[in-house]
Amino acid sequence: MVITAIVFSIGVIIFTATSAFKGKNSRGLEESIQEFNYVIGTQTVGSKYKFTDESMLVETAQEIKNMGSNLLKFSMHPRYCSENYGLPENDNITSLTKLATLEPSVKKVLNMDFKYYHIWVYGFSQYTPEPVGKKDDTAQIKFINGYPEAYEKALYKELYEFTTHLLKTFNNSGKVFHLGNWEGDWHLRSDYDRTKPANLKTLEGMIKWAKIRQKAIDDAKKSIPHNNVAVYHYIEVNLVKKSIQEQESKTVTNSILSKVNPDYVSYSSYDATNPNKTEKKLSKKLKESLNYIESKLSPKKGLPKGKRVWIGEYGNPSIHHSEEMQNQRSIWTIKAALEWGTPYILYWEMYNNEIKTETGEQVGYWLIDDAGKKQKIWHTHHNFYKEGKEFVRNFIEKNNREPNFNEFRKEALQFKSLNP
């Protein structure tokens, strides 16, 4: 009887604490744990293998969920059937909104229980189909050498409609959508030659393109009543080292960010993370780049508190690194970015997307390899999520509130998963 009484008392205490937390914050303990931003994550784009009967997109999204993540990064654009996911072509899909509603795999992952979405979005209104077997990135952007007004208006309409769809469909869902682009400096220099000066007409066109994307999202958010769902715009940059070393050069960082002042900036960070051979040097260079990007942004109302620059891509391919070193270098990046305060740190990627043309060898940008083996860096992510969720649970039960971002990242730097 005494033991029963003690157990009952403990149960009352736990129930009371949880109930008080739910009453104060309008959501329960388990929901808070599931929806907390655990910062690190990954993505699925153009995978070269799969293991189930599910579509590539659904399979990889489920693997990301199984790893413990509540964040999904993927792409939505007119190449949904020819590139990245190999989904069935549907002639009725003529816009981003129709892709979200008529393509079963896209609709399914948008409705999965991910809290955070990062999506590369490119309008169907901006697309000129390439010949079969050919890939031309300029086919889905129309600002090369200037941006015609007809494309401006079509882009605004399509992205406004898509943002409206997200706000209405996922109203009161708690979901957070970040809509952006892939490495913007390769749009500005579509021949991939970083040594050449940027085409000034293309630069002017890209500024218009980015401003329209931001405005369409902003206007939809102002016009459409919504609650507990968020949509933001981001620009991704990649030639940041060039931006710092050649500050007069025309790059997205130097010439576009300050003119658009997007909600957020994603940094595809290979020029700061991959060249450096030591943790100290990598940390120094990465933080220098993040500081430089941040210096190009102006204060902006209506955004969550915190940094507005994140790591959209980093990775260490197995073709150049052992599994152990792949994991170690990734931990260096995670720690440096946590110390700086990026809201997201996204690894490239769940399944590898690159194969060497000459040899057919997998380049090895992966968390799970082509034999289905979970790599050490997969286990680092998985264990980080377990430690993170345990910390959030204990913090809430002790303090009757969620930890803020700085409290979480300070603790995360001490996790065993980052200090093997």
N, C-alpha and C positions, 0 to 999 in steps of 0.2 A: 504493500500500500504506500509506503514511504517513497519507494522508487517510482511508482506510478505518479504520485503527486509531483515529484521533482520533474519527471518528463513532461507532465501536463503544464507545469509552470514555465518550463523552457519554451514549450510550444506556444503558450500565450504570449510570452515576450517577443518571440520571433514574429508571430502573427501581428501583434500590436505594432511592432516597428515597421513591418512591411505595409500594413494598412495605413499607418501615419504617413509613410513616404508616398503612397499612392494618393492619399487624400490631399497632400500638399502639392504634388506635382502633376496630378491628373493622369498619371499612368503608373503601372505597376513595376515592381522590381525586375521581373523577368523581361518585360518589354524594354525597360531602360538598358539592361545588359545587352540585349540583342541589337538595339539601335544605336549604341554608343559608337562614336568614330574611333576605330582602332588604328587609324592612320595608314598602316601598311596594307598593300593589296597587290592585285595583278590584273591582267587583261587577256582578251582573246581576240586575235586578229590573224586571219590567214594561216591557220594551223595546217601542217603538212601530213597529219595522220590522225586517226581516231580509232576507237575500240568498241563502240556500241552501234546499235541501229538508230540511235537518235541523230538528229542533225548535228553538224559540227558546232553550231552555236549553242544549242541546248546542252550537248554533252559537256562542252568546256565550261559553260555557266554552272552546270551542276557540280563539276569538279571544283570550281572556285568556291561554291557554297559548301561542299564537303570538307574542304580544307579549313573552314571556319570563318571565312570572310563574309561580310555583309555589303561588299562593294563589287560592282561589275562594271568593267570598261569594255566597250565593244564599238562597232561602227555601224552607221545607218547611212546608206547612200545608194545611188542607182546601180552600183556594181554588186548588189547583194547576191545576185545569181551567178555572176561570173568571177568574182573575186572574194576572198576571205572566208565565205561560208558555203558556197556552192548550193544555195537554196534554189528551189524550182522557180523558173521564171513565170511571172504572172502579168499579162498585158494590162490588167486592171490596176496595177500598182503604178501610179503616176505622180506620187508625192510622198513626202516623209510621213504624213498622217496616214495615207493608205498603206504604206509599208508597215506602220505600227499596228494597223487594224486588220489588214488582209493577209499578211504573211504569218503563218502559224507559229514559226519558231521565234520570230521577233516579238510577236504578241505574248508568247509564253514567257520569255525571259523578262519582259517588262513587267509582267504580273508575278514573277517569282518574288520571294520575300527578301530581296535586297533592299537595303535602306538607301544606299548611295549609287548613283549611276554617272559614269563619265562616258559620253557618247560623241564620237566624231560624226558630225552631221554635214552632209553635202546635198544640196537641193536637186531634185529631179528636173526642175526648171532650168538648171544650169548645165545640163549634161548633153554631150554629143557622143553617141555610142562609137566606140572604137571598132576597127575591123576585128574579126574573130582572131583570137590568139595574140592580139596586140594590146599593149598597155601604155596609156598616155595620161599622166596625171592632170595635164591641162584640159583633158576632156570633161572634167567635172568642176572646173573653175573658169570663169569667163572674164577675168580681169587682166589677163596677159595682154600687155601693150594698150591698156585702157579698158574701162568698164562701161559698156553700152547701157543707156538708161533703161531699156526694155528688160535687161537682165536684173538691174537693180530692183525694179518694181516687182518682178516675178519672185525674186529671192525674199523680199520683205513679206509678200503675201504668203509664200509657202512656209516660212519660218514662224510667222505670226500664227498661222493656222496650226502648226505642229505644237507650238508652245501652248496655245489654247487647248488643244487636245490633251496634253499632259496635265494641265491645271484642272480640267474638268474630270478627266478619267480617274485621276489619282488624288482628287480632293479628299482631305482627311486621312490620307494613307501614311503620312509621315515621310514619304519618299523625297529625295533631293536629287535633282537632275542637273548635271553640268554639261552644257552643249558647247562643243568646240571644234577645233580642227587638228589635223595631224601636223607634223613639223612645218611650221609656217615659213621658215627660211628657204625651204625647198619649193614652196609655192612662189616666193619672191624670185628665186633663182631656179626656174623650172628645168634648166639644163644641168643642175646639180654641180655647177662649177663655182665654188666659193671664191675663186681668185678673180673672177670678173666683176666689174661694177654692176650694180643692179640697174635694170631698165627703169628709168624714172616714170614712164607712163604706167608700167606694171605696178610700181610702188604706189602711185596715185590711185590706181584701180583697186589695189588691195586694201588701202585705207578706207575707201568707200565701201568695199565688200564687208570689212570687219565692222564698220560703223552701222551698216544696215542690219547685220546679224544682231548686234547689241540692241539696236532700236526696236527691232521686231519683237525680241524677247521682253524688253522693258515695256513696250506698249501693250502687249498681251497681258502682262502681269497687272498693269494699271486698269485694264478694261474688264478683265474676267474676275468675278468674285471667287475667292478661293481661300482655303484654310488648311494649315498643316500639310502643305506641299510646296516645294520650292523649285524654281528653275533659274539657272544662272548661265552666263556666257563666259567662255574663256578663249584666250588665244594661246596657242602653243608656239614656243620659240625653240631653236636648237643651235644656232651659230652664235652662242653667247661669248665664247672665247674670242672670236673675231670681233664681236661688238666691243669688247673691252680693249683689245689690243689695237684696234683700228677704229677709234671712236668717231672718226669722220665718215666711216663707211656706212652705206645704207643697208641696215639689217632690220628685221622686225623689231628687235629690242630697241635699237637706236632711233628708228624712224617711224614706227607705227604705234607702239604701246602708249606713248604720251599723247598722241593725237586721238586715240580711241578711248583710253582709260577703261579697259574691260573690267568686268567684275573680278576675274581671276586670270592668272597666267600659269600655264603649264610649261615646265622646262624638260625637254627631252635631253637628258644631261650627260650624254656620252662624252662630250668634249671636256667635261670637268671630272668625270669619274673614271673613265677607262684608261686614259694615258698615265695616270699617276700610280707609282709602284709601292707607295707606303700609305698607311692609314693617315698619318699626319699631313702628308702633302695632299692627299685626296680631300680630306676634311677642309683644309685651308682653301683649295681651289674651288670646291663646291660652294662653300659659304661666300667666297668672293663673288662668284657668279650670281648666287641668290640675292646678295646685297645689291648688286648692280641692276638686276632685273627690277627689284623692288624700288630702286631709286627713280625708275621711269613712270611709276604709278602716282596718281594724285589721290588724296582722300576721297572716299565715296560713301554716301549715305545708303542705308537700306541693306547693308551686308552684315553677316554675322561677324562678331568680334574676332580678330586674329589676323594672321598673315594671309596674304592673297596670292602667294606664289607657292607652287608645289612641284614635286618631282613627278612628271607624267611618264617618264621612261628612264630606267637604268637597267643594266643587265651585263652579265659576264659570260659569254658563250663558251661552251665546253670544248669547242675546237681549239681554244687558246688557253683554257684553264682546267685544272683538275677539279673534280667535284668538290673537294675540300676548299680549294682556293676560290672557286665560284661562290661558295657559301661565305667564306671569310670576307671577300671583297664586297659582297652584298651587305654584310653586317656593317662594314665600314661606312657604306653609303647611308644605310638606315640610321646609324648613330649620328652621323654628321647632320643629316636632315632633321632628325628629332631635336638635336641641340639647337639648330637654327630656328625651328618652329614651323616647318611646312605642314599644312593640314593633311596632305596625302603624300605617300611615297609608293609609287607603283612600279612593280617589277615587270620586265618584258621577258617572257610572258608565260602563260600556263603550259601550252604546247609550243614547240619550236615552229617558227614560220619561215625559216631560211634553209635552203639546200645549196651546196656548192655546185655550180653548173658543171664544172669539169669532172668532178668525182662522184656526184650524187650523195655526198656526205652531209649529214645533218649538222648545221652550224651549232646548234645546242643552246639557243635562247629558251630554256625550258625550266619548269618546275617538275614536270613529269616527262620522262623521255619517251622515245618512239617505241621502246619495249614495255612501256607502262610502269617503269620504275620511278618511284618518288625520290627526287634528289634531296641532298642535305638541306638545300635552301627551301624546299617544300616543308621539311620538318621544322625548320626555323620559323617559317610563317605559322604553321599549325600550332607549335608550342607557344609562340608569341600570343596568338589569339587566346589560348587556354589561360595563360598567365594574365593577360589583359582582362579577360572576363572575370577571373577570380578576384583581381584587384578591384574592379568596378563593383562587384557584389559586396566585397568586404567594406569598401569605402561607403557605399550607400547604407549598409546595415549599421555602420558606426556613426555616420554623420547625417543620416536622413536626407541626403541630397547626392546628386551625381558629382563626381570629380570634374573640375573644369579641365580644359585642354592642357594647361601648363602643369597642373597636378598630375595628370596622366602621363605626359611625356617625361617628366622628371622621374617618375617611378619606372616607366618603361625602359629607360636607359640602364636600369639595374636588373632587368629580367634575365634569368638564366639563359633564355634562348638567344640573347644578344651577347652573352658572356660565357661561351662554352669553355 
